[in-house]
Amino acid sequence: MQSASTTSSSGSSHSAAHNDHGHGHDEGKLMGLTIGAIGVVYGDVGTSPLYAFREALHSISQGGTLPVGKVEVFGLLSLILWSMTTIITLKYVSFLLRIDNRGEGGTLALMALARSVIYRNTIGFLFLGMAGAALFYGDSIITPAISVLSAVEGLQVVAPHFAPYVIPLTLAIIVGLFFFQSKGTAKVSAFFGPIMVLWFGVLGVTGIRHVMEGPGIILAFNPFYALQFMLTHGKLAMVAVGSVFLCVTGAEALYADLGHFGRKPVQMAWLCYVFPCLTMNYLGQGAMVLAHPDTMDNPFFKLVSDTWQLPFVLLATCATVIASQAVITGAFSLTRQAVNLGLLPRMKILYTSEHSGQVYMPQVNYILMVGVIILVMVFKTSTDLAATYGISVTGAMCVDAIMGFFVVWQIREWQLWKTIAVFGTFLAVDMVFLGCNLMKLMSGGWVPLVMAGVMMAIMTTWIQGTFILTSRARKREVKVENFIADYKDRYPDLRRVNGSAFFFAGDPNHTPTSLMQNIRHNKVLHHKNIILSVKIEPVPHVEAEDRALVTHLNEEFSVVLLRFGFTDHPDVQEELINLNRTGGNGIDFDWEDTSLFLSRRSIKSHPKYGLPGWQDIIYIWLSKHAAEPTDFYKLPVGRVIEIGRHVII
């Protein structure tokens, strides 16, 4: 595009301080973020002691028909401790949290980072990113269901006659949790953080009490016991490993929630408090089962005496409600990234605090709530739900390991042998867990795969449909420089009106459809016309001074390209107002005498070309229910003029 002048501000890239939100904060704020991270980020993994060791014991005993002795208890505990050490401490906390995309974590942030530096096989990374995101959505539905249900079932330990009320109470708690989401992550974490600090403290104390009674249980740290268990129990050991994996569920949510709190608070919370407390609790459960085999049916709730069981159950219920928060906030963050990266249609996004990473998405919230309710009503017990757990989490972890490998190799410039040694080990561990969890496929493991398949179909359909429509539109559109060169000759009867007009364009190099239709049908052209295009860059944030690129074509036409990151808040109105204040470096227009033109498409299907019939139906439905551009881009409704047209897909 030829231009008379081009202006833009070149700012420096994000500093290391932006990559680590804790850096530069005073000690008090860092402590507050750390407590918030304990409440939101570690809620999921923090409630695994309720069912992880219990389900592993049940898988070994085959429902109580086989004996469980020292070899089994020490072997399972060793597997649990080394799983947490390898997957959470080393892979996520020590390595992946440092591979952030300008402060943002999660599968899609990693995908965008990988695609930005690896120019071949980007379709492969796109597929991996979609697969990881789709699997995470399955986890976002299963986690609240199993967490809350397992805690409420604890009431049966205190009062066996309470059994008929487990499902209704679970559903009531779940509904309340999802309605509370609109308050925002900041308020949620401020409320939940102190409770989870208490929860982890109680986990540690109740575990230490039994460890002191049987201190020999500490020998479970020896990986020899895990190896011995695997070698002596054959196929049964593989089934047990699938249950052991429950102790690390939540690690992928930990990475997805990085943008909410920053790396340093998340690391401090795990290493200094969460990990030691979880370790003591698992060891305490093992020591108690060895000393009192009759507690094997529900070792967690029997860690305390009868006097303290009811308060313990109530605290556990609160903790499991909070546990669901990690995957729910992770789903919000993931969906916002997917929308901005073009994987999903526009959705309503509410920013709940000054922190750009903290959002609430009503549509996602209600879909998750319905999914959780259905799971609880269908499976009814946490033991049955445990069979559905694992495949989605291990699949997402494998995706993280693969993309992390390429990012570290290419961006961090690690030597290939070193990268293979580190991430190859992580991927091998993930693959072992994935294989063990696939053994539960027919007993419920198919559920997350179906959920992921549905999400993959939706994202694939949206990408394909958008590509087809964009390609067809390009064939009909006219290059901007060609339009400017001959529009006066082609439309000699144009009437000029005062004021300024912004015309939204998908591609700033092509004349917007709304501009062409306005000229053809209304025979009108404003004195000042600005072609406006919004582009989402494959980075989380674009600095304010770098967002607007202005190109002046002549006295009548200019082009404005607004650039946002995939976690930025695309407030177009605010950016245009700021642009109007920058004088010669921006656009001079009277906001009170300005109109914004949008082209609205009415999509119709065609049986002979375009998408297959079922994808046509999905794409048209998604388009109709997408958020309005005026809401998504924060445009002033009274100044927007929409010009409709029919499009066949």
Residue pairs with C-beta under 8 A, 6 or more apart in sequence:
1 480
1 481
1 508
1 509
1 551
1 553
1 559
2 481
2 553
3 551
3 552
3 553
3 559
4 552
4 553
4 554
5 551
5 552
6 549
6 550
6 551
6 552
7 549
7 550
7 584
7 585
7 586
8 546
8 548
8 549
8 550
9 545
9 546
9 548
9 585
10 546
11 543
11 545
11 546
14 102
14 103
14 541
14 543
16 23
17 23
17 24
18 102
18 103
18 541
19 100
19 102
19 103
19 263
20 103
20 262
20 263
20 264
21 33
21 103
21 261
21 262
21 263
21 264
21 265
22 30
22 33
22 261
22 262
22 263
22 264
22 265
23 262
23 264
25 33
30 264
30 265
30 268
33 261
33 262
33 264
33 265
34 265
34 268
34 269
35 189
35 193
35 194
35 197
35 269
36 186
36 189
36 190
36 193
36 260
36 261
36 265
37 189
37 193
37 257
37 260
37 261
37 265
37 266
37 268
37 269
38 46
38 193
38 196
38 197
38 200
38 269
38 273
38 274
39 188
39 189
39 191
39 192
39 193
39 194
39 195
39 196
39 197
39 322
39 325
40 185
40 188
40 189
40 192
40 193
40 257
40 260
40 261
40 322
40 325
40 326
40 329
41 253
41 254
41 257
41 260
41 261
41 266
41 269
41 326
42 196
42 200
42 250
42 254
42 269
42 270
42 274
42 326
43 192
43 196
43 250
43 319
43 322
43 323
43 324
43 325
43 326
44 143
44 147
44 249
44 250
44 253
44 323
44 324
44 326
44 327
45 88
45 247
45 248
45 249
45 250
45 251
45 254
45 274
45 278
46 196
46 199
46 200
46 203
46 250
46 274
46 278
46 319
46 323
47 147
47 150
47 151
47 316
47 319
47 320
47 323
48 246
48 247
48 248
48 249
48 250
48 278
49 203
49 247
49 278
49 281
49 282
49 285
49 300
50 147
50 150
50 151
50 154
50 300
50 316
50 320
51 146
51 150
51 246
51 300
51 382
51 383
51 386
52 80
52 243
52 244
52 246
52 247
52 282
53 76
53 77
53 80
53 247
53 282
53 285
53 286
53 299
53 300
54 296
54 297
54 298
54 299
54 300
55 243
55 246
55 383
55 386
56 76
56 79
56 80
56 240
56 243
56 244
56 246
57 68
57 72
57 73
57 76
57 289
57 296
57 299
58 64
58 243
58 383
59 236
59 239
59 240
59 242
59 243
60 66
60 68
60 72
60 76
60 233
60 236
60 240
61 67
61 68
61 296
62 236
64 296
64 297
68 289
68 293
68 296
70 290
71 225
71 228
71 229
71 232
72 229
72 233
73 220
73 286
73 289
73 290
74 217
74 219
74 220
74 225
74 229
74 286
75 225
75 226
75 228
75 229
75 230
75 233
75 237
76 229
76 240
76 244
76 286
77 217
77 220
77 225
77 282
77 283
77 286
78 220
78 221
78 222
78 223
78 224
78 225
78 226
78 229
79 226
79 229
79 240
79 241
79 244
80 244
80 247
80 282
81 220
81 221
81 279
81 282
82 223
82 226
83 244
83 245
83 247
83 248
83 433
84 247
84 248
84 275
84 278
84 279
86 426
86 429
87 248
87 251
87 397
87 426
87 429
87 430
88 248
88 251
88 254
88 270
88 275
89 270
89 271
89 275
90 426
91 251
91 397
91 401
91 426
91 429
92 251
92 252
92 254
92 255
93 254
93 266
93 267
93 270
93 271
95 404
95 408
95 422
95 426
96 105
96 255
96 400
96 404
97 105
97 255
97 258
97 263
97 266
97 267
98 263
99 110
99 113
99 404
99 407
99 408
99 412
100 109
100 258
100 263
101 109
101 110
101 112
101 113
101 539
101 540
102 539
102 540
102 541
102 565
103 258
103 259
103 262
103 357
103 540
103 541
104 258
104 259
104 333
104 337
104 357
104 540
104 567
105 255
105 256
105 257
105 258
105 259
106 136
106 255
106 256
106 258
106 259
106 330
106 333
106 334
106 337
107 129
107 132
107 133
107 136
107 252
107 256
107 334
107 396
107 399
107 400
107 403
108 129
108 132
108 133
108 334
108 337
108 338
108 341
108 343
108 566
109 259
109 337
109 540
109 566
109 567
110 129
110 400
110 403
110 404
110 407
111 125
111 126
111 128
111 129
111 132
111 403
112 129
112 337
112 341
112 538
112 539
112 566
113 403
113 407
113 411
113 538
114 125
114 403
114 406
114 407
114 410
115 122
115 125
115 126
115 538
116 538
116 539
117 407
117 410
117 411
118 125
118 406
118 410
125 403
125 406
128 399
128 402
128 403
129 343
129 399
129 403
130 343
130 455
130 456
130 459
130 460
131 395
131 399
131 452
131 456
132 395
132 396
132 399
132 400
132 403
133 334
133 338
133 343
133 455
133 459
134 451
134 452
134 453
134 454
134 455
134 456
134 459
135 391
135 392
135 393
135 395
135 396
135 399
135 448
135 452
136 252
136 253
136 256
136 327
136 330
136 331
136 334
136 392
136 396
137 331
137 334
137 451
137 452
137 455
138 391
138 392
138 447
138 448
138 449
138 451
138 452
138 455
139 249
139 252
139 253
139 327
139 392
139 393
139 396
139 448
140 327
140 328
140 330
140 331
140 368
141 368
141 371
141 372
141 375
141 451
142 375
142 385
142 388
142 389
142 392
142 447
142 448
143 249
143 250
143 253
143 323
143 324
143 326
143 327
143 389
144 174
144 177
144 323
144 324
144 327
144 328
144 368
144 372
145 174
145 372
145 375
145 376
145 379
145 385
146 382
146 385
146 386
146 388
146 389
147 320
147 321
147 323
147 324
148 170
148 173
148 174
148 177
148 317
148 320
148 321
148 324
148 376
149 166
149 170
149 376
149 381
149 382
149 385
150 320
150 382
151 313
151 316
151 317
151 319
151 320
152 166
152 169
152 170
152 173
152 317
153 166
153 381
153 382
154 298
154 300
154 301
154 312
154 313
154 316
154 317
155 162
155 165
155 166
155 169
155 313
156 162
156 163
156 166
157 298
157 301
157 302
157 309
157 313
158 309
158 310
158 313
167 376
167 377
167 380
170 376
171 373
171 376
171 377
173 317
173 321
174 324
174 369
174 372
174 373
174 376
175 369
175 373
176 321
177 321
177 324
177 325
177 328
178 328
178 365
178 366
178 368
178 369
178 372
180 188
181 188
181 328
181 360
181 365
182 350
182 360
182 362
182 365
183 352
184 352
184 353
184 358
184 360
185 260
185 329
185 352
185 353
185 355
185 357
185 358
185 359
185 360
186 352
186 353
186 355
186 358
187 352
188 325
188 329
189 260
189 325
192 322
192 325
195 318
195 319
195 322
196 319
196 322
197 273
198 315
199 315
199 316
199 318
199 319
199 322
200 273
200 274
200 277
200 278
201 277
202 312
202 315
203 277
203 278
203 280
203 281
204 276
204 277
204 280
204 281
206 281
206 284
206 303
206 304
206 312
207 277
207 279
207 280
207 281
207 282
207 283
207 284
207 285
207 303
208 280
208 284
209 284
209 303
210 283
210 284
210 285
210 287
210 288
210 291
210 303
211 217
211 218
211 280
211 283
211 284
211 287
213 287
213 291
214 287
214 288
214 290
214 291
217 283
217 284
217 286
217 287
217 290
218 283
219 225
220 283
220 286
229 237
229 240
230 237
230 241
233 240
238 435
238 436
238 439
239 436
239 439
239 440
241 432
241 433
241 436
242 390
242 433
242 436
242 437
242 439
242 440
243 386
245 390
245 393
245 394
245 433
245 436
245 437
246 386
246 389
246 390
247 278
247 282
248 393
249 389
249 390
249 393
250 323
250 326
250 327
251 393
251 397
252 330
252 393
252 396
252 397
252 400
253 326
253 327
253 330
254 266
254 270
254 326
255 400
256 330
256 333
256 334
257 266
257 326
257 329
257 330
257 333
258 266
259 333
259 356
259 357
259 540
259 567
260 329
260 333
260 355
260 357
260 358
281 300
281 303
284 303
285 299
285 300
285 303
288 295
288 299
288 302
288 303
289 295
289 296
289 299
292 302
295 302
300 316
301 309
301 312
301 313
301 316
303 312
304 312
328 365
328 368
329 358
331 364
331 368
332 359
332 360
332 361
332 364
332 365
333 357
333 359
333 567
335 344
335 347
335 361
335 364
336 349
336 359
336 361
336 566
336 567
337 566
337 567
338 344
338 459
339 345
339 346
339 347
339 349
340 536
340 564
340 565
340 566
340 567
340 568
340 570
341 536
341 538
341 566
342 462
342 463
342 466
342 536
343 459
343 462
343 463
344 458
344 459
344 462
344 622
345 462
345 622
345 623
345 625
345 626
345 627
346 626
346 627
346 628
346 629
346 632
347 361
347 363
347 364
347 626
347 627
347 632
348 361
348 362
348 363
348 627
348 631
348 632
349 359
349 360
349 361
349 569
349 627
349 632
350 359
350 360
350 361
350 362
351 358
351 359
351 569
352 358
352 359
352 360
356 541
356 567
356 568
356 569
357 567
371 451
375 385
375 388
375 447
379 385
379 388
379 444
384 444
385 444
387 440
387 443
387 444
387 445
388 440
388 444
388 445
388 447
388 448
389 448
390 433
390 436
390 437
390 440
390 445
391 434
391 437
391 438
391 440
391 441
391 445
391 448
391 449
392 448
392 449
392 451
392 452
394 430
394 433
394 434
394 437
395 434
395 448
395 452
397 430
397 433
398 427
398 430
398 431
398 434
401 423
401 426
401 427
401 430
402 427
404 423
404 426
405 419
405 420
405 423
405 424
405 427
408 414
408 419
408 422
408 423
409 416
409 419
414 422
437 445
438 445
439 445
441 449
457 618
458 618
458 622
461 611
461 615
461 618
461 619
461 622
462 619
462 622
464 611
464 615
464 619
465 611
465 615
465 619
465 623
465 649
468 610
468 611
468 649
469 601
469 603
469 647
469 649
470 506
472 647
473 506
473 513
473 647
474 507
474 510
476 513
477 507
477 510
477 511
477 513
477 516
478 510
478 511
478 516
479 509
479 510
479 511
480 508
480 509
480 510
480 511
480 531
480 553
480 557
480 559
481 553
483 511
484 553
484 554
484 557
487 494
487 519
488 494
491 519
491 523
491 525
493 523
494 519
494 523
494 524
494 525
495 523
495 524
495 525
496 524
496 525
496 526
496 527
497 524
497 525
497 526
497 527
498 526
498 527
498 593
499 526
499 527
499 528
499 590
499 593
499 594
499 595
500 526
500 527
500 528
500 529
500 530
500 587
500 589
500 590
500 593
500 594
500 595
501 518
501 526
501 528
501 529
501 530
501 594
501 595
501 596
501 597
502 530
502 531
502 532
502 560
502 576
502 594
502 595
502 596
502 597
503 512
503 514
503 515
503 518
503 529
503 530
503 531
503 532
503 597
504 512
504 514
504 532
504 533
504 534
504 596
504 597
504 598
504 599
504 629
505 511
505 512
505 531
505 532
505 533
506 533
507 533
508 531
508 533
508 551
508 559
508 560
508 561
511 531
512 531
512 597
512 599
513 599
513 643
513 645
514 597
514 598
514 599
514 643
515 529
515 531
515 597
517 599
517 643
517 645
518 524
518 525
518 597
518 643
519 525
525 556
526 595
527 556
528 556
528 558
528 589
529 556
529 557
529 558
530 557
530 558
530 559
530 560
530 587
530 589
531 557
531 558
531 559
531 560
532 559
532 560
532 562
532 572
532 576
532 596
533 559
533 560
533 561
533 562
534 562
534 564
534 570
534 572
534 633
535 561
535 562
535 563
535 564
536 563
536 564
536 565
536 566
536 570
537 563
537 564
537 565
537 566
538 566
539 565
539 566
540 565
540 566
540 567
540 568
541 565
541 567
541 568
542 563
542 564
542 565
542 568
544 578
546 563
547 562
547 563
547 564
547 575
548 560
548 561
548 562
548 563
548 575
548 578
548 579
548 586
549 560
549 561
549 563
550 558
550 559
550 560
550 561
550 579
550 585
550 586
550 587
551 558
551 559
551 560
551 561
552 558
553 559
558 587
560 576
560 579
560 587
562 570
562 572
562 575
564 570
570 632
570 633
570 634
571 633
571 634
572 633
572 634
572 635
573 633
573 634
573 635
573 636
574 634
576 587
576 591
577 591
578 586
579 586
579 587
580 586
580 587
580 588
580 589
580 591
594 639
595 639
595 640
595 641
596 635
596 636
596 639
596 640
596 641
597 640
597 641
597 642
597 643
598 629
598 630
598 640
598 641
598 642
598 643
599 642
599 643
599 644
599 645
600 642
600 643
600 644
600 645
601 623
601 644
601 645
601 646
601 647
602 644
602 645
602 646
602 647
603 619
603 620
603 623
603 647
603 648
603 649
604 620
604 646
604 647
604 648
604 649
605 611
605 613
605 616
605 617
605 620
605 648
605 649
606 648
606 649
607 613
610 616
610 648
610 649
611 619
611 649
616 649
619 649
620 649
629 635
630 637
630 640
